[in-house]
Amino acid sequence: MGNSGSRGRRGQQYSDKKGKRKSHGRKASGAGLGKSPHADAVGGLAPVERSRLLCGSDDCNVVLYDLAGKNIVQRWEGHTRPVTKVCAAPGGEAFFSASRDLSLKMWREGAADEVGSFRGHELTVSAVAVSKDGSTLVSGSRDYSVRVWDVETTKLRTFSKISRNIVTGVCFLSSQPLFVQTSEDLRLRVWDSRAMQTAAVTEHCFVHLPLSCDVSPDENYFLITCNGFEGTGCEVMMWDRRAGKMLHSLEGHIEAVTSGCFLPSLQQSTFPAFAAATASKDGEVKVWDMNAGKEVESLSCGENLLSLAATRGDQGDFIAAGATSGSIYSFNLRTLEPYLQLKGAP
């Protein structure tokens, strides 16, 4: 296991009178200010090429936002209940949203309305991911099912339903028709999207509920973030796919770690070559050295965070976190300095 409770050079911990840990992380208050494109909690963020973000919110809207240009590119309305998660096909060919209205929708830049709808789930659609070639969509739900869809036809290809498999996250591997899935049954599953009868890998490897998952660029590691409260269970975990074991279980957040992603390797950046970032209901974005298994930076946003994404482009590289108020906080990915704060409801 990696170093637990590691202290970052700027994310040093201290205790208040009640014994809770707090952080002296960088404040987002130095960022430029703008108005959020959303009027309610931002539970879904996904990177899009050219320094853009795809955002999904409890206000039922999906928004394509240009961080470099600081403007809304397009807003889509169509869901009748909150949007839970979003994802984008490579190259921005298509955008996808999952919702509590039991549907998934497909959008295209320039098209005012949805260009496709995927229906079949019986409860909230809680996770969505698209394959790297943009041809296959996978979704997970609280109805215990994982479903694989054909993007072109919007038809269901195959699905699997396992008792207690309440899906919390899905993520495709880049070079294979495989995807990883986390669940409230405390299991990590790897599926072959072509044949869903039985998961290729099933590991019972969690103590606390996993809330999100991501795959490293080399496809050898899975990043999992976990639920928790007052410092218990608020873990960031890295699973070694080749060895079939947990490599790191990192502590530092003091509330549920709602989202996480591996960061791209950048020249002249302030963080290590193999790094990840996480967002938490404790109001902080943390950056981790995943080789050393320790925290290296803490960025304080001051309110509950629900989603996280890192986006790149010629006009800038950014990391952004969505909050319960509808605010979106972004930081320069190279320097980790505050960049833009899009304010939501007070």
Helices and strands as residue ranges (DSSP letters): E 13-15, E 21-23, E 26-27, G 28-30, E 32-35, E 42-48, E 52-57, E 61-66, E 71-77, E 83-88, G 90-92, E 95-99, E 103-107, E 116-119, E 125-130, E 136-141, E 145-150, E 156-161, E 167-172, E 178-183, E 187-192, E 201-204, E 210-215, E 221-226, E 236-240, E 245-250, E 257-262, E 275-280, E 284-289, E 294-300, E 305-311, E 318-323, E 328-332, E 338-343
